[in-house]
Amino acid sequence: MITTGNNQVMSDNTNDIDYAVTVRNVYKNYGDVEALRDLSLDFPRGQLTSVLGPSGCGKTTLLKIIAGLLPADSGEVTVNGQPVTRPGADRAFVFQDFALLPWASVLRNVAFGLELRGVAKSEREAIAEKYIGDVGLKGFENSYPHELSGGMRQRVGLARALCVDAQVLLMDEPFSAVDEQTRRKFQEDLLNLVKNENKTFLFVTHSIEEAVYVSDQVAILLPRPSRVSEVIKLEGFRDKDATSIRRDPEYLDIVDRIWASLRTYVE
């Protein structure tokens, strides 16, 4: 395990790491409220980085700026070396509240991004069917959102993000609205996606245990105005069986350490 702190977010081996997303000296205000202050952070390509911090510290704001859904007041965000000025095909957002089209079937919801890009119906539906199967929803292609459980609707949202083949997936507390059993299954599925999809995942969560379980690195943000307090790089977990990670003594130690760091900010 390697850790860095005091807003120094790069390791000694920075030159050896390929970063898909970089955030440099970003500021963001909402009127008189300073949300982000001089925030810098790197997201290694092909890895999952969790962003963790107290409620209201700017986690979702950071994600939306990277997505191009919200402008920064100053600073720079790049994806694959290109400055972010608007949403782009290289990024896909998985929302906490599913954001599905209620009048569309699962198949059309998943294929919707490709439909907007003008992909032929037969091609986009074939791609959508693959990812529907990958997230465990085969057989529900013709179902509608109101016919699905919360966990199933979240799977539809994840399949839709995967379907457009974006290089960066931004996930804003995607598992917070499901029960604990479903959440654990989602976490295991996410580990498999990170391993098999070769994409970069940016994952916002309030759960310390979840962040340590699914991540290659965890970025801890300070309370508003948010800055990076520390980046914890997790090594070795990806070589373990997913079901054994939670029993690993190092996993438990890291969870306890992050809680000790954050508990000061809990009212």
Secondary structure as the mmCIF struct_conf table of DSSP 4:
data_model
#
loop_
_struct_conf.conf_type_id
_struct_conf.id
_struct_conf.beg_label_comp_id
_struct_conf.beg_label_asym_id
_struct_conf.beg_label_seq_id
_struct_conf.end_label_comp_id
_struct_conf.end_label_asym_id
_struct_conf.end_label_seq_id
STRN STRN1 ILE A 2 GLY A 5
TURN_TY1_P TURN_TY1_P1 ASN A 6 ASN A 7
TURN_TY1_P TURN_TY1_P2 ASP A 12 ASN A 13
HELX_RH_3T_P HELX_RH_3T_P1 THR A 14 ASP A 16
STRN STRN2 TYR A 19 TYR A 30
TURN_TY1_P TURN_TY1_P3 GLY A 31 ASP A 32
STRN STRN3 VAL A 33 PRO A 44
TURN_TY1_P TURN_TY1_P4 ARG A 45 GLY A 46
BEND BEND1 GLN A 47 GLN A 47
STRN STRN4 LEU A 48 LEU A 52
BEND BEND2 PRO A 54 PRO A 54
TURN_TY1_P TURN_TY1_P5 SER A 55 GLY A 56
BEND BEND3 CYS A 57 GLY A 58
HELX_RH_AL_P HELX_RH_AL_P1 LYS A 59 ALA A 67
TURN_TY1_P TURN_TY1_P6 GLY A 68 GLY A 68
BEND BEND4 LEU A 69 LEU A 70
BEND BEND5 ASP A 73 ASP A 73
STRN STRN5 SER A 74 VAL A 79
TURN_TY1_P TURN_TY1_P7 ASN A 80 GLY A 81
STRN STRN6 GLN A 82 PRO A 83
BEND BEND6 ARG A 86 ARG A 86
TURN_TY1_P TURN_TY1_P8 ALA A 89 ASP A 90
STRN STRN7 ARG A 91 VAL A 94
TURN_TY1_P TURN_TY1_P9 GLN A 96 ASP A 97
TURN_TY1_P TURN_TY1_P10 PRO A 102 TRP A 103
BEND BEND7 ALA A 104 ALA A 104
HELX_RH_AL_P HELX_RH_AL_P2 VAL A 106 LEU A 116
TURN_TY1_P TURN_TY1_P11 ARG A 117 GLY A 118
HELX_RH_AL_P HELX_RH_AL_P3 LYS A 121 ASP A 134
TURN_TY1_P TURN_TY1_P12 VAL A 135 GLY A 136
TURN_TY1_P TURN_TY1_P13 LYS A 138 GLY A 139
TURN_TY1_P TURN_TY1_P14 GLU A 141 ASN A 142
HELX_RH_3T_P HELX_RH_3T_P2 PRO A 145 GLU A 147
BEND BEND8 LEU A 148 LEU A 148
HELX_RH_AL_P HELX_RH_AL_P4 GLY A 150 CYS A 163
TURN_TY1_P TURN_TY1_P15 VAL A 164 ASP A 165
BEND BEND9 GLN A 167 GLN A 167
STRN STRN8 VAL A 168 ASP A 172
BEND BEND10 GLU A 173 GLU A 173
TURN_TY1_P TURN_TY1_P16 PRO A 174 ALA A 177
BEND BEND11 VAL A 178 VAL A 178
HELX_RH_AL_P HELX_RH_AL_P5 GLU A 180 GLU A 197
STRN STRN9 THR A 200 VAL A 204
BEND BEND12 HIS A 206 HIS A 206
HELX_RH_AL_P HELX_RH_AL_P6 ILE A 208 VAL A 214
BEND BEND13 ASP A 216 ASP A 216
STRN STRN10 GLN A 217 LEU A 221
HELX_LH_PP_P HELX_LH_PP_P1 LEU A 222 LEU A 222
BEND BEND14 PRO A 223 PRO A 225
STRN STRN11 SER A 226 SER A 226
STRN STRN12 VAL A 228 LYS A 233
BEND BEND15 GLY A 236 GLY A 236
HELX_RH_3T_P HELX_RH_3T_P3 PHE A 237 ASP A 239
BEND BEND16 LYS A 240 LYS A 240
HELX_RH_3T_P HELX_RH_3T_P4 ALA A 242 ARG A 247
HELX_RH_AL_P HELX_RH_AL_P7 PRO A 249 LEU A 262
HELX_RH_3T_P HELX_RH_3T_P5 ARG A 263 TYR A 265
#
